[in-house]
């Protein structure tokens, strides 16, 4: 048991409540294990008819500690392990990706309330849910290229299936979008003002069989999406799966928005920009979410052994100088052979496997 996440049953609803407010509810190995254990138990419990995922506010009510749904995974643990033998990092990825997959194939409806910051691991615990509720406080991003990682936790499945080239843009740049944007491109299935969430949750707890209808009845029309204004530019300028082509298109355009994207890309790991773009190509062709997660586990095991990940975490998380020294330093120096090596399959005994005990349902 852990107090980092609460897993309880209320009137037929299995509740997963993230409870690390000082870390914006970033996922730890023990949290993933507790969630997996609860989900497996509830799948076999006929009294549980639905699952609800949200986060607890800070106990003292401090708004600074209540600003996020889930800001990611335990990056410090992964980086410290990467500096050593990678064993703890690989164990964490195995459990986290099993959780992502279990949520995706879960036989009972799941609703995730993505109210606040939802990044990295927070994406992985919410996008597999059948219902995803955004608010005016939602801030969504997959910022991994900024720390030398890649948009994992299912990003290879979800991002290429977003409209147009939005997924490639999000993956390469790590750009942040809001709740209206999430509703516009299908990341969120519903948009509801944050002030109304507690009443909605209470209604679901009183009538869990009516989960979908309750959300539909209370869904609101979101404000206009700022992302939609740039959809044509995204589709045109991020049309290629080659990073060099994207940079060339942005330079040739020369407009204000394109110039901003160039500046953003210049701060990211060239290696992981290329990994992310190929990941979306590969993930977009996978036949199942499990196949995608097996690929991403192999990528994770390779990436943490490359210098960019430890350096990126040093610059952004530990030292906070935001001046990583990437290796290779440029896209041109990042060879296809290097990317091929990162995508090389793991030996059979090291490959990712899903949890057993749940029959696949509607994700």
Secondary structure, 3 states (H helix, E strand, C coil): CCCCEEEEEECCEEEEEECCHHHCCCECHHHHHHHHHHHHHHHCCCCCCEEEEEECCCCCCCHHHCCEEECCECHHHHHHHHCCCCHHHHHHHHHHHHHHHHHHHCCCEEEEEECCEEECHHHHCCCCCCEEEECCCCEEECCHHHHCCCCCCCHHHHHHHCCCCHHHHHHHHCCCEEHHHHHHHCCCCEECCHHHHHHHHHHHHHCHHHHHHHHHHHCCCCCCCCHHHHHHHHHHHCCCCCHHHHHHHHHHHCCHHHHHHHHHHCCCCHHHHHHHHHHHHHHHCCCCHHHHHHHHHHHHHHHCCCHHHHHHHHHHHHCCCCCCCCCCCCCCCCCHHHHHHHCCCCCHHHCCCCCCCCCCCCC
